């Protein structure tokens, strides 16, 4: 992959992390397509569309005062990336993996999230 693609993936990741850390639910939702899915086995649920993504942010980020810190990114090709992040909040600390898929406009269409 080109560094331009990797830069675009990192820019999208930075925007997502910044919005999550600001507990900016509309800002997070704006980074996703209207039919996007976040699948997070650590919560036992999938979150669909802007309403589901809003619930995810409110419940697991705002609700637990979660702060996300970028650790690394791997370009997986085909507009996909694997992010490693550090989560801290009312629950303690966890390391997570987010496998993201974006569309041609740079909006997330899917995130598969899990803890390491």
Backbone torsions as a table, in degrees:
resi	resn	phi	psi	omega
1	UNK	NA	154.1	-179.8
2	UNK	-81.8	158.4	177.7
3	UNK	-65.9	-26.8	177.3
4	UNK	-62.2	-44.1	178.1
5	UNK	-63.7	-46.3	178.8
6	UNK	-61.3	-40.8	177.6
7	UNK	-61.7	-41.1	179.5
8	UNK	-65.8	-40.8	178.0
9	UNK	-64.3	-42.3	179.7
10	UNK	-66.8	-38.9	178.0
11	UNK	-61.6	-43.8	178.3
12	UNK	-64.1	-41.7	178.2
13	UNK	-62.7	-43.8	178.9
14	UNK	-61.2	-41.6	179.4
15	UNK	-63.8	-41.8	179.2
16	UNK	-63.6	-48.0	-178.8
17	UNK	-63.3	-41.8	179.1
18	UNK	-62.1	-44.1	-179.7
19	UNK	-67.3	-40.1	177.0
20	UNK	-62.3	-45.4	-178.1
21	UNK	-67.4	-24.5	176.6
22	UNK	-86.9	-1.5	-175.1
23	UNK	53.6	37.5	-177.3
24	UNK	-92.2	82.5	-176.2
25	UNK	-57.0	-50.1	177.7
26	UNK	-61.1	-35.3	177.6
27	UNK	-64.8	-40.3	176.0
28	UNK	-65.4	-48.4	-178.5
29	UNK	-57.2	-36.0	-179.0
30	UNK	-66.3	-16.5	179.5
31	UNK	-86.8	-3.1	-175.8
32	UNK	-118.9	152.0	170.2
33	UNK	-68.3	161.1	-176.6
34	UNK	-66.5	-21.0	179.9
35	UNK	-110.8	19.9	-178.6
36	UNK	-65.0	160.0	179.3
37	UNK	-131.2	135.6	166.5
38	UNK	-113.1	118.8	177.3
39	UNK	-105.4	118.6	-176.2
40	UNK	-132.4	91.9	-179.8
41	UNK	-58.4	-24.7	179.9
42	UNK	-66.0	-22.5	176.6
43	UNK	-98.0	-11.8	-177.4
44	UNK	78.0	17.3	-174.6
45	UNK	-143.7	161.4	166.0
46	UNK	-112.5	148.8	-177.8
47	UNK	-123.4	121.3	-172.0
48	UNK	-115.0	138.8	176.7
49	UNK	68.2	178.6	-178.3
50	UNK	-61.9	-36.6	179.5
51	UNK	-64.2	-45.4	179.6
52	UNK	-65.6	-40.8	179.2
53	UNK	-65.8	-38.2	175.6
54	UNK	-61.3	-43.1	177.2
55	UNK	-60.5	-43.2	179.4
56	UNK	-59.2	-48.0	-179.5
57	UNK	-63.9	-47.9	-177.6
58	UNK	-63.2	-42.5	-174.7
59	UNK	-77.1	-47.3	-169.3
60	UNK	-103.1	-16.4	177.5
61	UNK	-106.5	-61.1	178.4
62	UNK	-65.0	-44.6	-176.5
63	UNK	-62.7	-33.3	-179.6
64	UNK	-107.2	9.6	-179.2
65	UNK	53.1	44.0	-175.8
66	UNK	-75.4	130.9	173.1
67	UNK	-113.2	129.8	-178.1
68	UNK	-108.4	133.0	178.7
69	UNK	-123.4	128.8	178.6
70	UNK	-65.9	133.8	174.5
71	UNK	-112.5	-49.8	-178.5
72	UNK	-162.7	164.5	176.8
73	UNK	-139.8	138.7	173.6
74	UNK	-122.2	125.0	176.2
75	UNK	-76.6	117.6	-178.7
76	UNK	-95.5	0.7	-176.6
77	UNK	81.3	166.8	177.2
78	UNK	54.2	40.7	178.7
79	UNK	60.3	30.1	177.7
80	UNK	-116.7	148.5	178.0
81	UNK	-142.9	152.2	174.1
82	UNK	-112.7	114.4	178.7
83	UNK	-102.2	137.4	167.1
84	UNK	-106.2	131.5	-178.1
85	UNK	-136.5	158.3	175.2
86	UNK	-108.2	128.5	176.9
87	UNK	-110.2	130.9	170.4
88	UNK	-130.1	149.1	179.4
89	UNK	178.2	-159.2	-179.1
90	UNK	-59.4	-20.0	-178.0
91	UNK	-88.2	-10.3	-174.7
92	UNK	111.8	-131.5	-177.6
93	UNK	-135.5	140.0	176.2
94	UNK	-143.7	151.6	171.0
95	UNK	-104.1	133.0	-176.7
96	UNK	-123.8	163.2	175.4
97	UNK	-124.9	130.9	176.1
98	UNK	-121.1	114.5	173.7
99	UNK	-96.2	113.3	-173.3
100	UNK	-106.7	150.4	173.9
101	UNK	-133.0	128.1	-178.9
102	UNK	-117.2	158.9	175.0
103	UNK	-92.1	-176.5	-177.5
104	UNK	-63.6	-23.0	178.4
105	UNK	-87.0	-0.3	179.7
106	UNK	84.4	9.1	176.8
107	UNK	-87.8	143.5	178.1
108	UNK	-71.7	134.4	174.5
109	UNK	-107.0	-22.1	-179.0
110	UNK	-160.6	142.2	168.6
111	UNK	-134.3	126.3	171.0
112	UNK	-102.6	110.8	-174.0
113	UNK	-109.4	143.2	174.8
114	UNK	-160.1	167.9	176.6
115	UNK	-97.3	149.5	178.0
116	UNK	-78.9	NA	NA
